[in-house]
Amino acid sequence: MLTVGDKLPAFDLQAVVSTDPRSAFARITDTTNPGKWKVLFFWPKDFTFVCPTEIAAFGALNGEFADRDAVIYGISTDSEYVHLAWRQNHKDLAKLPFPMLSDIKRELSTALGVLHREEGVCLRATLIADPEGIIRFVSVNDLSVGRNPQEVLRVLDALQTDELCPCNWQKGESVLTAA
């Protein structure tokens, strides 16, 4: 598994960006949104139970991530057509403000090392890459446990200070100084 300090691998994936079939699809690459922080989060399967709760929670925080010069990419191994059908049929995903990327060939998830060995689907992995494409944060949950997007936002805030941030540090609080 790639980790903190590694370079985000190159990728070129089809994505769903709306529910309108005429404009639903776009290509997203590692060079899309240059100069931005990138938050990549992976989920196991579309049309499941825990996944939409996480996706909707990231969607609700999209504006806060954008305010921090970050883009969100949601990714699974489902096809773009399955993503589109899910968005069209799940009220919490209909107006999702970030792209749902299709890693159907499992190239990105394999390169990152976030595939579940037995199931062949993505683990609940979350990565933050800085504007230079260097991975600065990695978190992985078991298939059955949802993650906390608010914590991902807190970590992004801490990373962007480029300072020493204590446990439970929140944006606006004092950072530590080395003696």
N, C-alpha and C positions, 0 to 999 in steps of 0.2 A: 504494500500500500504506500502511495506517495504521502509525504508528510510535510510538516512545516519546514520551509527552506527550499523545497523542491519547486521546479518550474511547472506551472500548469501546462499539460500537454496540448498540442495543437488539436483542434476539433472543428468539424464542419457538419452541423446537424440541421435537419428540418425541424421547424418549430411551429406551434400553433399560437397565433397572436390575437385571434378573435373567434367569435362563433359564426361569422358570416362565411359560408363556403367560398365565396368569390374573393375574399381577402384574408382568409384564415391562415395561410401558410407563408413562412419566411425562412430564409437560411440564417442561422446564427453560427458564427465562428469565434474562435479565440481572439480574433482581431476586431470583432464587432464591439462597439462602445470603447474605443481607445481612450486611455487615460482614466478610466473608471475602476473603482474597486469592483470585484465580481464576487457575488455570493451564489454558489452553486449548491443546490440541495437535491438529493436523490430520494426517490420513494420506490417501493417494490412494484406495485401494480395499480393501474387505473381500475375504477369500479370496485374499490375495496372500502374498508371502513375507517381506518385510522388516517390513511393518506389524505382524504379531502379536508380533514380537520386541520392538518398541518399546512396544506396548500392555501386554504382560505386564511389561516392565521398569518402566513407570509404575505398574502395579498393585502390584508388589512394594514400591514406595516410598510407596504411598498413606498408610500410617500416619505416615510421617515428614512428609509434606506436611500431613496433618491436625494433627500436633503443632505445626505452624507456623501454624495458623489459615488453611490454604489448602485449597481444593477443586480437584479435577482434573475437567476435562471433555474427553473424547476425542471428536473430531468428524470425520466424512467426509460425502461427498455420497450415500452409500448410504442406502437406506430403513431405517426401524426394523425392518422384517421381515427384511431381509438381515442387519442387525446381530444380531438374535435368532438367526437360523439359524447364523450364524458362531459366536456364543457357545455355542450348543448342540452344535456340531460340532468345536470346537477346544478341547482340554483346557486349554491355557494361558489361555483367555479365559472359561471356565465360571464361575469364582468372582470375576470382575473386581469390585473394590470401588468403582468409580466409573462414572457413566453414560456410555454411548456415544450421542452426539447425532447425529441425522439432519438434515443440511442439504440435503435432497433438492432443494429449490428454489434452492439455491446463494445464498441471500440473505445469510447471515452471511459466508460465504467471499468473496463478491463485495464486500461492504461493507468487509471487511478487506483485500481485494486479494491473497488467497492462492490463487487459482485458477491452475493451469498454463494458459498461453495456448493451447497446441495441444491438450492432452489433455482439458481441461475438468474435471479432477479437482483436488483440493486438493494443494498442495505440502506438504512436511513442515514446516509452520510451527508454532512454539511462541510463545505470548504469556503474559506474566504481567501481570495487572491488579491494582492495589492495591484496598483495600476501597471506595474512592470510584469505582472503575471506570476509573481512569487507567492506560493501558498504560505499564508500566515496563520491559519487556524484550520484544524480538522477535528470533527466530532462524528462518531458513529454510534448509532443505537441499534439494538436488536430489531428484528422485523415487527415485533409486537408493541414496541414502545415509541410513542410519538415524541418529537423534540419540542423545544421551547424557542420559537422565533424571537421572542423578546430577549432571550439570553444571547442569541446570535447578534442582535443589534447592539447589546451591551458590549460584547467582545469587539465588534467593529469600532465602536466609540473608543474603547481602550487602545486598540491598535493604532487608531488615527492620532492619538496623543503623542505617540512615539516616546512615551514616558513610562516609568514604573507605576503600575496601577495595582493597589492592594485588592485582596479578596472582596468581592461584592461591590467593587468600585462602580459608581454611576457617573454618567456624563455631568460635568459641572463641579464634581467633588475634587478635592485636593489630591494630587498625585504624590508619590513618595520621592524623597530626595536621598541620594546616597550620601552617607556620612564620610 
